[in-house]
Amino acid sequence: MSDTTLVLFCKRPALGFGKQRLAADLGEQAAFEIAVGLLACALEDLEHWPGPVVIAPHSDTEIAWAANLLRRSASVVPQSEGNLGERIEAIDRLLRGKGAGQLLVIGSDAPELNARLLGQAVELLADHDAVFAAAEDGGVSLMANRKPWPELKPMPWSTPQLGASLQQLCERAGQRVGWSAPCSDVDRLDDLERVSKSLRVDPRPARQSLLAIINRWQSNEYGQASK
């Protein structure tokens, strides 16, 4: 895994921005705290990654913030304009231009990711050009590649058709596609219920902190401010 660059696409958590589907059910404060907890889980993965690490914040206004997120050495490459596909492509081109070979892209909303799942994706790259992990909603929770992506802009981002569409796109480009074990991400209320089950048996500190946030919501400490 030391020859694979792990790239985190993220956005600085802010009250009233992001995780709006959770905010609609739980209130803005709960959604904000959950977003902070989710980001901490992703950073925990980056801290222990044996290869190069890149943080890709949402814009260049977040460069200073991103540069102080980790204790270890990491590069900060802000995302460009455009939809998610365009932004992934842009960073892929930039990093490959600097000599990166294999890339593994994750977001900040999949706390079930762990060293085993990330390692499995890297192992699959030995025989595949692109590797994905399926999310519960039909999307993907990681994207890994050893060749440049085909044009990602037209993909149906944030829809249940995304995973199948990515596979078809890569195969049409002559790329061999592999799938690692599925991994849920967190966008909705029922996602919290599902991932909390795995968090209960995950001893990693950031995962336990996220579980504590979820438990506080479940015990109505948040008061369901949006109701």
N, C-alpha and C positions, 0 to 999 in steps of 0.2 A: 504493500500500500504506500510505501515511501515515495514511489514515483508518480503518485496520483495527487493532483491538487484538489483539495476540498474547498468548495466555494459556497458561502452562505449569502443568499439574497435576503435582505431584511429591511425593515423600516423602524425608525425610532418610535417606540410606543408613546402615544400621547392621548390624553383624556379627550374623548369625543371623536377620535380618528382611528380607523381600523377596527376589525372584528365587529362590524356593525350588526351582523346577524346575532351575535352573542349579546351585544348591547341592547338590542330590541327586546330580548327576553330577560336579561339580568340587570340592565342598567349600565351606564357608561363607566362607573367606577369599577364594577366587577370586570367588565370587558378589558379595561386598562390593566388591572392587576393580573388578569390571566395572560394578556399579551406580554407583560413583563416576565411572567413566569415561563412562558413558552420560549421567549428569546433566551432566557438563562439556560434552558435545556439545550438549545442549539449551540450556544457558546461552550457548554460543557463538552459537547462532542468535538468542537474545534480544538479545545485545550488539549485533548488526548489524541488528536490525529497525528500519526507518525510522519506524514509528509507535509508539503507546503499548504498553507492556509490563506484564503482570500476572503475578506469581508466586502460584500457589495451592498452598501447602503443605498437607500432609495434615490438620493440626490447628492449633489456635491455640497449642499449645505450641512450634510451629516458626516462629512469626512472626519472632522475633529472628534465628534462623538464616537464614531466607529473605531478610530485609532486607539481609543482607551478602553475598549471592551475586554481585551484579553491580556493575560499576563505574559503569554508567549509571543514570539515574533509572528507578525501577520502583515500581509499587504492589504491596503484599502483601495478598492477600485469602485467608484460610484457608478450607479446604473445610468444609462442614457435615457433619452425620451423614447416614447413608443409603447406598444403593448408588451406584455411579459415576454412573448416570443422574440420580439425585436431586441429587448434588453438582454436576454440570455445570449442571443447570437452576437451582439456587440461585445459582450465581455468574453465570450468564447474566442472571437477573433483577436481581441487584444491580448489575452493570455497566451494564445498560441503564437502570436507574433513575438512574444517574449520568451518562447521556448517551451511552454507547457505542452505536455503530450496528452495524458489522460486527465480528464476533468470529471468531478463528481459534484453536482449542484444540488443543494438542499435549501429549503426555506426554514422559517422560524416557527412553524406550526405543526411539527410532527414529533412529539416527545417520545414516541415509541421507538424512534431510531436508536440504534446502539452500535457498538463496534462490530458485532456479528453481522448485522444487516448491511452496514456500510462495507464491511470486508467482503461479503458475498457479492455485492454489486461490482466491486473491483475485480474479484476473481472471474466473474462472468465476462468482463472486458477482454480477457485473454482469448475468448473465442467469439466475441460479439463486438460489433461496432458501436452499438447504443444499448444501454440498459436502463430499465425503468422499474420502479416499485409502484404497484397499484395502490391507490387510496380507496377507501370505502365508497366514496361518491362518484367513482368512475374516472377521477383525475389521477395524478401521479404524485408521489411524495418524495421522489428523488429522480434525477436524470443524470446519467453518466455516459460519457462518450470518449472514443479514442480517435474519431475523425470529426471534422467540422460538421455542424448540423446542416441539414437541408433548410430551406427557408421556413422559419417557424411562425412568422407573422400571421398567416392565414389560419392557424390552428384555433379550434374552439376553446379558448382558455376559459377556465371557471365554469365548465359545463361537464355533464356526465359522459360526453363523447370524447373527451380529451385523450384519454389513454389509448383507445382504439385508433384515434386519428393520428397520434404520434407514431404508433407502430406502422400504420399504412404509409405515412409520409416517408419514414426511414426505409422501409422495404422498397418503395417505388424508386428511391435513390440508390438502390443496390446495397443497402446496409443490412447487416444481420442484426436482429433485435433479440435481446434477452430480457427476462423478467426475474427480478429477485423476489424474495418473500414480500407479501403485501404489508403495508404499514399505514395505519390510519393517520389522518391529519385532523386538525381541530378548526372547524368553522361554525358549527351549530351546537345547540344545546345537547342533542343526543350524542355528538362526538365527545363531549366532556364525560358523559356517563360511560362511554365505551373505553376511553383511554384511561380513566381513573382505575379501572380493574387491573390494567397492566402496571400502572404506577404503584399500586399497593405492594407489588413484589419486586420493585426496582429500587435498590438501595442508594442509587446515585443521589447526591445532595440536591441538585437542582430539580430532579424529578420529585423528590420528597417535598421540596418547597412548593412546587406546583400542585402536588396533591393536597397540601395544606390549604392552598388558596381555594381549590375546588371544594374541599370539605367545609370551609367556612361558608361558601355559598350554599351548600346543601343544608347546612344548619341554620340558614336564613339570616346569617350575620349581615349579609348585604341588604336585607330588607326588600329585595326585589324592587329597586327604585323605579324601574320603568313601568311597573304595573299601575 
